[in-house]
């Protein structure tokens, strides 16, 4: 099994040689971990390079460029999703490097406390926005239509996510967006943790 993992990593690494897509971030780690420091507490996610290599590397690229720092969770729906990564604290759109292929058929389900990519109607339009599932959202899994690609899971900070999901929201008076937190919830910093990091359960 370990030999198969090594071959898979080599295939991914060789296939993206020379590309700036996050594959060089801990390239020998199949399950990199990222710490998200928010104004409501810290969340640690474990990513899945085996089932979602393109999506994982894409997320790591934004983390390595510090592009998620000082972004907001702009869409919060209790018992559904907590979404962020796309806007700064002034609601300015953050730049998208590229859109990626939809890996929703990888077998990972949109279950509670999993991490998935947000997208538009085009199934392959995911860029930088991500969301946490705050319920078992079967409707977001693929069926006859493309689903939403799950590429990680929360291993620390479930209580923080629960608190974020429960914040008061409204229709933003400036932009008319629904489900925007009244008091901004900010992702202050995102950083890749050491490969030997062990979560404190």
C-alpha positions in Angstrom: 0.0 0.0 0.0 2.8 2.4 0.9 4.4 1.7 -2.5 1.2 2.6 -4.2 1.0 5.9 -2.3 4.6 6.7 -3.4 3.8 6.0 -7.0 0.7 8.2 -6.8 2.7 11.1 -5.3 5.3 10.7 -8.1 2.6 10.8 -10.7 1.0 13.9 -9.3 4.4 15.6 -8.8 5.7 14.8 -12.3 2.4 15.8 -13.9 2.6 19.2 -12.4 6.4 19.8 -12.6 7.1 23.4 -13.0 3.5 24.5 -12.3 2.7 26.9 -9.5 -0.3 25.0 -8.2 0.5 24.0 -4.6 2.0 20.6 -5.4 5.3 21.7 -4.1 3.9 22.3 -0.6 4.9 19.3 1.4 4.9 17.2 -1.8 5.5 13.9 0.1 2.6 14.4 2.4 -0.7 12.8 1.4 -2.7 14.4 4.1 -1.3 17.9 4.8 -2.9 19.8 7.6 -3.8 23.5 7.6 -4.5 25.7 10.6 -7.1 28.5 10.1 -7.0 31.2 12.7 -10.3 33.1 12.8 -11.6 35.8 15.0 -13.8 33.2 16.8 -11.0 30.6 17.3 -8.8 28.2 15.5 -9.8 25.4 13.1 -7.4 22.6 11.8 -8.3 20.7 8.6 -6.7 17.6 7.2 -6.6 17.6 3.4 -6.9 14.6 1.1 -4.3 14.4 -1.7 -5.3 10.8 -2.5 -8.9 11.4 -3.5 -8.7 15.2 -4.3 -5.1 16.0 -5.4 -6.0 18.9 -7.7 -8.3 20.5 -5.2 -5.9 20.0 -2.3 -3.0 21.5 -4.2 -5.2 24.4 -5.3 -6.1 25.2 -1.7 -2.5 24.9 -0.6 -1.4 27.3 -3.3 -3.7 30.1 -1.8 -2.5 29.2 1.7 1.2 29.3 0.7 0.6 32.7 -1.0 -1.1 34.0 2.2 -4.0 34.9 0.0 -6.6 33.8 2.5 -5.4 36.1 5.2 -7.9 38.8 6.3 -10.8 37.3 4.3 -14.3 36.9 5.6 -16.8 34.1 6.0 -19.5 35.9 3.9 -22.1 33.2 3.8 -23.2 31.5 7.0 -26.3 29.2 7.2 -26.8 27.3 10.4 -27.1 23.5 9.8 -26.0 24.0 6.2 -22.7 25.7 5.4 -20.0 28.2 6.5 -18.5 29.7 3.3 -15.5 32.0 2.8 -12.2 32.6 1.1 -13.4 35.0 -1.6 -13.7 38.5 -0.1 -11.6 40.7 2.1 -13.0 42.6 5.0 -14.3 45.4 2.8 -16.1 42.9 0.5 -13.6 43.4 -2.3 -13.2 40.3 -4.4 -9.9 38.5 -3.9 -8.2 37.4 -7.1 -8.7 33.9 -8.4 -5.6 32.2 -9.9 -7.4 29.7 -12.0 -10.5 27.4 -12.0 -10.0 23.7 -11.4 -11.5 20.4 -12.5 -14.4 19.2 -10.3 -13.3 16.2 -8.2 -16.7 15.7 -6.6 -16.8 12.1 -7.9 -13.9 11.0 -5.7 -16.0 9.2 -3.1 -15.8 11.8 -0.4 -19.3 12.9 0.8 -20.5 16.3 1.9 -20.8 15.2 5.5 -20.8 17.4 8.6 -17.4 19.0 9.3 -16.0 18.3 5.9 -14.3 20.9 3.7 -15.5 21.4 0.1 -15.0 23.8 -2.8 -17.7 26.4 -3.6 -18.4 27.0 -7.3 -20.9 28.6 -9.7 -23.3 26.6 -12.0 -20.4 25.6 -14.2 -19.2 22.4 -12.5 -15.6 23.3 -13.2 -15.8 26.9 -12.0 -14.3 26.4 -8.5 -11.4 28.8 -7.8 -10.7 29.9 -4.3 -13.9 29.9 -2.3 -14.5 27.0 0.1 -17.1 25.9 2.6 -17.5 23.8 5.6 -20.5 21.4 5.7 -22.4 22.0 8.9 -24.8 19.1 8.3 -24.8 15.9 6.2 -25.6 17.7 2.9 -26.5 14.8 0.6 -27.9 17.2 -1.9 -24.4 18.5 -2.6 -23.0 15.1 -3.5 -22.8 14.0 -7.2 -25.6 12.1 -8.8 -27.0 12.7 -12.3 -25.3 16.1 -12.0 -21.9 17.2 -10.7 -21.6 17.7 -7.0 -19.3 19.8 -4.8 -15.8 18.4 -4.3 -14.9 17.5 -0.8 -11.2 17.6 -0.2 -10.7 17.7 3.6 -12.2 17.3 7.0 -12.0 19.2 10.3 -9.8 17.5 12.9 -9.8 20.3 15.5 -12.1 23.3 16.1 -15.5 21.7 15.5 -16.8 23.9 18.4 -15.4 27.0 16.7 -17.3 26.1 13.5 -20.5 25.5 15.5 -20.1 29.0 17.0 -19.5 30.6 13.6 -22.6 28.8 12.2 -24.7 30.1 15.0 -23.9 33.8 14.5 -26.6 36.3 13.7 -26.9 37.0 9.9 -28.8 39.5 7.8 -29.1 40.7 4.2 -26.1 42.9 3.7 -27.5 46.5 3.2 -24.8 47.5 0.7 -24.7 44.4 -1.5 -28.0 42.8 -0.9 -26.4 39.4 -0.1 -28.3 37.2 2.3 -26.8 35.2 5.1 -24.0 37.6 5.9 -22.8 37.7 9.5 -23.9 41.0 11.2 -20.5 41.0 13.0 -17.8 40.0 10.5 -16.1 36.6 11.1 -12.6 37.0 9.8 -10.0 34.4 8.7 -6.9 36.1 10.0 -4.3 33.6 9.0 -4.0 30.2 7.2 -0.8 28.2 7.6 0.4 24.7 6.7 1.3 22.7 9.8 4.3 20.4 10.2 3.8 16.9 8.7 4.2 15.4 12.2 1.5 17.5 13.7 -0.8 15.5 16.0 -4.3 16.9 16.8 -5.2 17.3 20.5 -8.5 15.3 20.8 
